Amino acid sequence: MTTSIKHFINGQETPGSGGATQPVYNPATGQVSAELHLAGQEDLDATVAAARTAADAWAEASIAKRTAVLFKFRELLAASRDELAAIVTSEHGKVLSDAAGEVGRGLEVVEYACGVSQSLKGEFSDQVATGIDVHSFRQPVGVVAGITPFNFPVMVPLWMAPVAIATGNAFILKPSERDPSASVFIARLWKQAGLPDGVFSVLHGGKETVDGLLTHPDVDAISFVGSTPIAKYVHETATAHGKRVQALGGAKNHAVVMPDADMDVAADHLTAAAFGSAGQRCMAISVAVAVGEAGDLVVDKLIQRANDVKVAEGTVPDADMGPVITPQSKARIQRIVGEAEQDGAAILVDGRDLVVQDHEDGFFVGPTLVDRVTSEMSAYTEEIFGPVLVLVRVDTLEEAIELVNANPYGNGTAIFTSSGYAARTYTRRIHVGMVGVNVPLPVPVAWHSFGGWKDSLFGDHHIYGPDGVRFYTRGKAVTTRWPEVSEASGASFAFPSSGKH
């Protein structure tokens, strides 16, 4: 019998009133593992109404009370890492070590949120005019909806919810329908930590549910991570309905390899960054840009390492990567690699037809290395989101910078070099939001903020860290005068300024 995955509304798990369900698959076996209940309009309205009521009360809770819940949630999450990782592997397919690492990165943001009192301190200016002081502080926006992708069913919700909740908001999570169980598990942890009912909710559904959240008058802000076309749609729709929006889109992350780089280090890190989690990361390196002789120096090492990657079901202890998420994803990857081959690229390692023994029905694609790719090929222009690394060759660092800057995406990038001059030049001139120097996945730690440029971000704020606090709160400035009762008003028809009063 398959599991029934329910919503989490106002502190309770419920199938809701929508009636419709859809299957959830184990991508390693290709078999249905659960049935997911989908929300109807009544469920959406009930969730938002509960969140609205809860937000009003939670905003008045002391920072001490909020952080006490955050600390408890952090301990419960840390204790549940292995169980939660197993849930992720069963529905996403990534290997257990990768899933556990995802939980760990989410924990970093929870820990940052535990110290939110420091970030919420306001400012005070004494005696800005005679007898007048000004102070400022930040207040929660209200009800926040988080719409999250399949590729990180734990980490991305934890990029959002802990900061939103710590700053006094209610949070509605609409996770991917492909791997939703982790979200319900997290909701149970929040309740166990003492979070009041309605402050954290989980609502399952597709486009109708998303549109309902984007347009509902009692939803104040939207956090989104997904593809660029949908990020643009989310931003345009929600802002048209008066909401604050941060929408993180797709990526085509480049790693530049200079001739002076340590080629073994570069090959090791490029392999892990391209093929880890089957390439289904928004920070995966999908393009290696080899400068000058670096192409010939690194290519054989990349071939060797790609062939050494062990592809297996995610619970196999020494597996390096598992399957992709759906048969459609596998077919898209196969199509793009085939088009590159037709257009004259060299397929150096071909994982299109990989079959894993005893998992013949799984959605597996092996590591694939494609050389001599040009910027006109679909292998370069499309976000493949699979275990494919393409190699583009240029003559100079200047050409590499021009190539990366011409790309419409600006999420993450890296440079491998032993030259401080080359590294500094690259990091300053590149039009990308997150840059690594000899680090292939430059995901900032929780007390910085995550976000790209260009078509990788719609909205003014990056996610988590200081930008997250600013996004989930609004500033308020208060100007105060306390005159003695007998004092004349001193009112003036002129606009007040510190020079006149």
DOBAMAR-231784 format. One record per residue: x, y, z of N, C-alpha, C in turn. Coordinates in steps of 0.02 Angstrom, whole numbers, plus 50000, padded with zeros to 5 digits. Layout:
BEGIN
XYZXYZXYZ ...
END
This chain:
BEGIN
500424994050000500005000050000500435006250000 500235011249962500605017449960500405022050017 500865026550034500745031450086500305037050061 499895039750106499495045650090499825051750120 500005056650078500335062650101499825068250104 499755071150164499225075950176499505083050184 499045087850186499225094750202499345095350277 499645100950297499725102650367499445109650377 498815109950401498445116250405498235117550478 498425123350503498235125350570498425120050622 499025117250614499285112550663499065105450655 498685103850602498425097050594498555094550523 498705087950519498755084750454498055083050429 497905084850368497235083850341497275082550266 496835078150241496815077150168496505083050131 496175087450169495855093250138495215091350103 494935096050069494285095050037494335094849961 494955095449935495045095749862494835089349827 494985083649858494795077249829495295074349781 495645078349742496105075849692496755073549724 497065068549694497715066149715498155065049654 498805064449666499255062549613499815058249641 500115053949601500625049449627501295052949639 501655050349688502345052249701502775046049687 503325046949651503735041349628504395041049666 504645034949672505345033949690505735033749624 506135038849610506455039149544506975033749532 507205030449584507695025049575507365018549552 506725017749568506375011649548505855012949494 505645019249487505115020849440504425019049465 504375017049529503745014749557503415020149599 502745019849603502375024549645502505022849718 502675027949757502815026949828502285030049873 501885034749846501385038049888500875041449843 500315043249874499805047349841499765053949878 499805059349840499825066049868499145069349861 498875071849917498235075549915498375082649890 497965084849843498035091449814497495096149841 497685102349851497235107149882496705109649834 496115110949861495595114649826495555121749852 495105125749825495045132649845494875133249919 494455128749944494275128950014494875127850060 495315123250039495925122050078496385128150077 496445131250019496855137250014496595142750060 495955143950057495655149250098495735147750173 495645141350192495715139550262496435140350286 496905138650244497615139250263497815146550272 497615150750225497785157750229497435161050289 496805159150301496445162150358496775160250424 496985153950430497325151750491497995155350499 498355156250443498995159650445498905167050463 498375170150437498255177250452498135178250526 497715173950556497575174450627498215173150668 498585167950647499195166150684499725171650677 499775174750619500285179850608500165185850654 499545187750663499395193550705499615192250777 499515186150801499715184450870500465183350875 500755179950826501475178350828501895184650823 501665189650786502035195950781502095199350849 501625198150894501635201150960502035196951011 502225190950990502625186751036503315189951044 503595189251103504255192251116504785188751075 505315192351061505875189351024506155183451063 506145183951130506395178451171505985172151160 505325172951156504895167151145505015164151076 505075168551025505195165950958505855162150954 506375164950982507025161650978507035155151019 506655154751072506605148451109506325142951066 505815144551026505535139650979506055137850926 506415142750901506925141450850507475136850876 507705138050938508215133750967507965126550974 507345125750996507065119051004507005115650936 506765119450886506705116650819507385114550793 507895118550806508555116850783508795110150812 508665109050876508875102750908508495096850879 507845097650867507445092250839507665090750768 507815095850730508035094850661508705091250659 509165093250701509825090050702509755082650721 509315081250769509225074350791508885070050737 508535073250691508155069650639508515069450573 509145071450571509495072050507509465065650466 509625060050496509645053750458508955051750433 508455052450475507775050750455507535055250398 507675061550404507465066250352507845065050287 508485063450293508885061950233508605055950196 508395050850234508105044850203507465046550165 507065051050193506455053150159506625056550093 507115060950095507325064550034507565059649981 507985054950001508255050049953507695045949921 507195044149960506655039849934506225043349882 506185049949884505755053549838506145057749786 506725060049805507135063849757507625059449719 507935054749755508415050249725509135051649741 509285057649768509985059249783510245054449836 510905053549837511195048749884511135051349955 511165046750003511035048550073511515053750099 512155053250080512645058150105512475065150080 512245065550018512045072049989511425074650024 510945070250036510335072250071510485074750142 510935071250176511125073350243511485080150241 511895081250189512215087650181511715093250170 511185091750134510645096650123510335098750189 510205093850232509925095450298510415099850337 511055098250332511565102250367511575109450345 511515110650280511505117550256510875121150280 510315117550284509715120550312509795122350385 510145118050421510275119350492510655125950502 511105127550456511485133750462511015139750464 510495139550422510035145250420509615145450484 509415139550509509055139350573509475142550628 510115140850629510565143650680510635151150672 510665153550611510675160750600510035163950627 509465160750613508825163450636508775163450712 509125158850746509125158750819509425165150848 509845168550809510145174750832509815180850802 509175180350785508845185750749508795192150790 508825191550856508775197550897509305202650879 509895200350860510425204950839510235208550775 509925204950729509755207850664509145212450668 508735211750719508135215750724508225222050767 508835223150791508955229250830508835235450787 508475240250814508345246350777508895251450788 508745257750767509215263350774508885268950813 509295272950844509025278550884509465284650874 509145290250861509495296650855509215301450907 509645303550952509445307951006509485315350985 508985319251005508985326450997509125328550924 508745325750878508825327750809508595334950798 508155337250841507975344250848507825345250921 507715351250942507625352551013507035348551041 507195344051086506675340051118506385334451075 506695333051018506415328050972506935322550959 506705316350966507115310450952506795306450895 507205302550861506955298150808507225291150820 506795286250816507035279250818506685275350763 507005269850742506735265650690506775258350712 506315254350685506325247250700505975243650642 506005237050643505725233050589505165228650615 504645227950576504075223750595503935218650541 503645212950559503515207650509503015209950456 503085207050396502615208850342501935205550350 501905199650383501265196350396501255189150375 500925187550320500875180650296501315179950234 501775175150238502255173950184502135166950155 502125166450089502075159950056502745158250024 502985152150036503595149750005503435144349954 503645145349892503525140549838504205137749819 504305131249831504985128449829505035122849778 505655121449753505755116649700505895109649727 505915104849679506025097849699506745096449719 507225100349694507925098149699508215098649769 507925102949812508135103349882507515103849926 507175098249938506545098349974506605100050048 507215100050075507335102150144507695108950146 508235109550110508655115450116508305121850095 507965121850038507655128050014507095130350060 506635125950082506145128250132506485131050195 507055128150214507405130650274507805136950259 507905138650196508175145250180507665150650195 507025148850193506495153750198506165153850267 505865148250286505415148050344505735150250409 506335147950428506605150050493506685157650499 506915160950446507005168150449506335171650451 505865169250411505195172250411504855171450479 504915165650509504585164350573504945168150629 505605168250628505975171750680505825179150680 505675181950622505525189050619504785190650631 504385185450647503705186650670503155185450620 503305182050565502805180650513502515173650520 501955172650488501695165850475501915163750406 502065157250397502365154850336501955149050308 501765149550245501415144150209501885141250157 502045134850163502495131550117502105127750064 502225129250001501955125349945502545121849913 502675115549934503265111949908503125108949839 503655106349808503575102749746503145096549757 502735094949707502315088949712502725082649702 503355083349679503755077449664504055074249726 504225078249777504515075549838504265079449899 503625078549916503305082849966503355080450038 503565074250049503525071450117503965075050167 504545077550145505005080950191504675087150221 504245090550183503925096550208503455095050266 503085089650260502625087650314503025085550375 503585082050365504015080150420504265086350457 504475091450419504715097650450504155101050488 503545100850462502975103950496502855100650564 502945094050567502865090550632503405092850681 504005094050657504535096350701504375103350728 504115107750685503935114450709503405113950765 502915109750755502395108950806502685106250870 503135101250864503445098350923503885103450959 504155108150922504575113350952504175118650988 503515118350982503095123151017502845128950976 502935128650910502685134050867501925134050868 501605139750879500875139950881500575137650814 499995134550819499635132150760499515137950712 499605136550648499475141450596500075145550576 500605145550616501205149450599501605146050543 501585139350541501905135750486501395130850457 501265131350393500785127050359501095124050297 500835118350275501055115150213500435113950170 500445116550110499875115950064500135113149999 499875107349979500095103949918499645105849860 499945106249801499545107749742499975109749684 499645111149628499995113149567499895120449551 499805121949488499765128949466499185132649497 498605129449505498035132849535498185135149606 498525130849644498715132649712499215138349713 499705137949668500195143349663499855149949646 499435149849596499085155949576498645158649632 498345154149670497945156349727498355160049779 498955157549792499395160949840499645167649812 499795167849747500055173949717499535179549717 498905177849717498385182849710497955183849772 498045179749823497615180149882497745186749919 497225190449936497335197049968497645196650037 497615190950071497895190450138498595187350139 498885186250081499595184250077499995190550061 500485192050103500845198350098501495197950059 501805192050056502455191450023502535184449996 502935183949943503065177549910503815176449905 504045170649927504735168349915504695162449867 505105162649814505065157449763505765155449742 505855148949728506465146449696506245141449643 506485142349582506295137849527506605140049462 506285138349407506545140149341506425147549327 506815150149280506755157249264506075159149235 505785155349188505125157349163504595157749218 504605152949265504115153049319504275158549369 504925159649382505115165049428504865171749401 504935172849337504705179049306503945179649313 503595174149301502865174049307502645175449379 502975172249426502815173249497502915180549516 503485183449495503635190349512503115195149482 502975194149418502495198749385501795198049415 501575191949427500895190849452500825193449523 501285191649566501225193549637501315201049647 501785204049612501875211249620501275215049593 500955212349541500345215549515499785215349566 499825210749613499325210249667499585213249732 500095217549727500315221449784500745217849834 501065212449814501455208449861502205209849853 502555209049907503295209049905503525202249879 504005202249833504205195949801504965195449796 505215189549812505895187549794505815181049755 506035180949692505955175049649506625173349619 506915167849642507555165549618507445160749560 507775162149503507665158349443508215153349428 508295151849364508755146649342509475148749340 509885144349311510605145549312510945141949254 511495144649233511965141149188512655142949214 512865139349265513465141349302514105139149265 514565143949257515195142749223515765142249274 516235137949260516865137849297517435138749247 517815143949258518385145549214519005141949241 519345138449197519965134949216520545138349180 520985141449219521575144849191522145139849181 522605141249136523165136649125523605135549186 523605140449233524025139749293523675136249350 523065133749339522705130449392523005123549407 522895121049467523055114149484522525109849449 522715106349397522225102849355521895096949392 522245093849437521935088449475521395091249522 521555096849554521055100049598520455102249556 520585105449499520045107749457519615101949433 519925096549410519545090849385519135087649440 519425086849500519045083949556518425088049572 518525094649578517965098949598517455099849543 517665100249481517195100749426516765094549421 517065088749431516695082449428516155082249482 516355083949543515865083849598515325089149588 515525094949563515035100449555514565099249496 514785095549446514365094249387513905088249398 514155083149433513785076849435513465075349503 513665078949555513345078049620512605079549615 512205075549650511475076249648511215075749576 511575071949534511405071049463511345077649427 511725082549450511725089149417511105093249430 510675090949476510035094349489510115099249546 510575103949537510695109249585510695115849548 510415120949579510435127549547511145130349549 511595127549589512285129749591512755124749557 512485119649523512915114849488513315118449434 513925116149424514325118649368514135114549307 513875118049256513675114549195514115116349136 514525121749144514975123849090515675124849118 516155121149091516855122449106517155126449049 517425132249065517725136649015518485135949021 518785132448974519505131248977519865136648938 520335140048971520705145548941521375142848914 521495143948849522135142048818522265134548825 522855132948847523065125948851522715122148907 522335125548949521985122149004521515116748978 521225117748918520765112748891521095106048882 521675105948849522025099648838522305096848903 522475101248950522755098849014522235095549059 521615097949055521115095549103520645090249074 520595089849008520065085748980520155078348995 520755075648991520855068549005520705066949079 520865071549122520725070549193519965070549205 519595074849169518875074949176518565068449150 518835065849095518585059449068518675053949119 519265053449148519405048249197518935048749256 518855054649282518445055549342517705054349328 517475056449269516775055149252516635047749247 517105044049219517025036749213517055033249281 517365036549330517425033549397516825034949442 516375039349421515785041049462515335034849467 515145033049528514715027249538513995029649542 513595027249494512885028949491512495023049518 512075024249568511705018849600511095021649636 510685017249660510135019149704510415022649765 510075027849790510365032449838510575029649904 510315023749924510515020949988511125016449984 511385015249924512005011349917512575015449949 512945012449996513415016450037513925020449998 514205017649944514735021149909514495024449844 513845025449838513585028649778513775036049777 513945038549717514115045649709513515049649686 513085046749645512485050249623511935045249606 511315047649610510745043449596510405045449530 509755044249525509395045749463509195053049458 508925054849400508595061349394507875060449416 507505065949421506865065949457506285062649419 506265063249353505695060649315505925057849248 505505053749216505665051449147505715057349098 505315062549110505345068449067506025071949072 506295072249133506955075149142507485071149105 507445064549110507915060249075507875061248999 507265061748974507175062648902507445069448878 507345074648919507605081248901508365081248898 508685078048946509415077748948509675073948887 509355068348872509565064348814509485068448749 508945072248744508835076348685509385081548676 509545085048729510035090548725510735087848707 510925082248737511575079248720511585076948647 511025074048625510975071948555511035077848507 510735083448524510785089348482511495091948479 511845091748535512545093948536512965089548490 512845083148493513215078548450513075080048376 512445081248359512265082848290512585089348267 512675093948314512955100548297513725100648296 514035094848307514755094448300515155094048364 514825093948423515185093148486515435086048493 515935085148535516235078548546515965075748612 515635070048609515375066748669515935062248696 516275064648747516855061048774516655055648824 516135056948863515845051948908515095052448898 514785046748884514075046748865513665042648915 513255046148954512845042649004512125042048986 511945043448923511245043748903510875037148912 511215031648900510875025148901511075020848961 511305024049013511505020249072510925016349102 511045010149120510555005949154510875003449218 510535004449274510785002049338510474995249353 510894990449367510654983649379510164983349436 509624979649425509074978749473508654985049481 508814990249442508404996449443508294998749370 508114993849329508054995149258507495000249242 507015000949287506475005649275506595012449307 507175013249337507345019649369507515024949317 507525031249339507625036849293508365038949294 508795034549273509515035749279509815038549214 510255043349223510695045849170511395046049200 511875043549163512555043549189512925050049176 513495051149209513895057049196514065057549122 513995063649096514095064849025514545070849016 515065070048976515555075448964515555077048889 515425083448873515365085548804515875091048790 516325089748743516855094548727516685098148661 517045103748651516985107748590516275110548581 515985112648636515315115648634515395123148618 514935125748579514935132848563514315136148594 514325142748598513795146348632513135146248593 513125143548532512495143148494512125136548507 512455131648534512155125048543511665125048601 511145120848596510655120348650510975117748714 511525113948708511875111548768512175117248807 512275122948774512515128948808511945133648828 511465134448785510945139448797510405137148846 510265130648849509735128148892510015126148961 509595126849012509765124449078509615116949079 510135112849075510045105649067509775102449131 510025104549188509815101949253509885094349256 510465092049236510615084949238511365084049241 511605077749243512325076349251512715077149187 512725083249161513065084749098513535090649109 514175089649093514665095049095514895096449024 514795102649002515025104448935515665108548941 516115107548893516765110948893516795115748834 516885122148851516965127448801517685129848805 517995130748748518695132748746518765140048720 519155144048756519305150848736520055152048742 520285157548715521005158748714521255162748774 520845167148801521085171748853520575172448909 520805174948966520355176549021519845181749000 520045186548960519585191648935519005188548897 519155183648854518625180248817518175176348864 518465173448916518055169648964517575174349000 517815180149021517385185049055516825187349009 516985188748946516475190848898515955185448887 516165179248884515705173648874515215173148932 515485173248993515055172449052514585178449059 514845184449048514425190349055513885190849002 513995187748944513485187848891512925182948904 513025178248950512505173348965511945176649003 511315175048989510755178449024510705176649098 510995171149119510975169249189511565172249227 511475173249291512015176049332511985173449403 511905166849410511805164049477512475162849513 512865158149488513505156549520514045155349468 514665156449487515235155149443515845153849485 516365151249452516995149849488517575150749440 518165151849470518775151949431519295147649467 519635143449429520185139449456520845142349429 521255144649476521865148049457522335148349517 522975149249504523455150549558523675157849557 523355161849515523525168949508523035173249546 523285176849595522865181549630522615187049585 523015189149537522805194349490522205191949449 522265185849421521715183249380521075182449422 521155179949484520575178949527520245185649544 520645190649560520355197149578520025200449518 520345199849460520045202649399519375199349384 519355192749391518745189049375518185190849425 518345190749489517815191949538517535198949534 517935203749514517695210649509517315212049445 517485208749391517195210549327516615206149306 516525200549340516015195849318515325198049342 514815197349299514135199449315513725193649342 513945191149399513645185349430513595186549505 513065184149537512945185849607513375182149657 513605176049641513995172049688514605169249651 515195170549677515815168849642516265164749689 516555159549661517035155449698517725155949667 518235156249709518925155849687519205149249711 519315144749663519505137749679518985134349723 518375136849721517795133949755517245133349703 517025127249685516565126549629515845128149644 515635127349707514945128749726514945134349779 514985140549757515065146049805514415148049839 514115143349875513495144749912513685148349976 513455154549986513675158250046513425155050110 513805155850163513585153550229512985157650250 512635155350301511975157950318511965165250338 512525167850363512535174750386512725179550330 512805177050269512795181050209512125179550175 512035181450113511405180150079511525176850012 511045172749990511095168849928510675172149874 510975173249815510575175949760511005177749701 510695177249642511055178649581510875185449552 511115186549491510975192649453510605190749389 510425195749352510115194949285509505190449289 509445185449245508835181249244508825175949299 509285176349344509295171649401508945174449463 508725180849460508385183749518507905189149495 507295188749518506795193949507506585196649575 506695203049585506575206049650507225209049676 507155212849729507725216649755508125213049809 507855207749837508175204649895508405197549880 509015195949902509245189049902508915185249959 509075178849965508725174550013509165173150073 508875171950128509155170750196509665176150215 509995175450272510485180350295510185187250304 510595192550301510345199350312509805201450262 509875199350199509365201050150508705197650167 508735191550194508125188150214507755191850269 508125194350318507825198250372507485204450344 507825207850298507535213850268506915212250227 506925206550191506355204850150505735203350192 505825199750247505255197650287505035202850339 505335208750337505145214050383505085220650345 504735225450377504675232150349504915237150401 505265242150377505535247250422505005252350441 505065254750502504625260050527505045265050566 504955271450551505305276750586504805280750628 504995282250690504555285750737504915292150760 504595297850751504855304250775504465306250838 504815307650893504485308450958504665315150990 504165318451019504275324251061503845323451124 504145324851180503785324551244503845331351279 503455336351260503505342951291503205342951361 503435347651400503105348551465502385350751453 501955349051499501245350451491501115357851480 501485362051516501365369251512501725372551453 502125368751417502535371651363502095373451304 502225378951273501865380951213502015376051157 501555375451111501625370251060502215371651014 502375377751000502915379350954502795376950883 502155376150865501985373650799502175378650745 502345376050686502545380250630502215377850567 502035382550523501745380550459502285378350409 502915379650424503455377550381503585370150392 503855366850339504025359750344504565359050398 504485354450446504965354150501505655351950477 506165354950504506845352950491507245354150554 507795350650559508205351150619508505358150627 508545361850573508835368550578508345373650606 507685372250604507195377250626506875375450692 506965369350717506595367150777507065363950828 
END
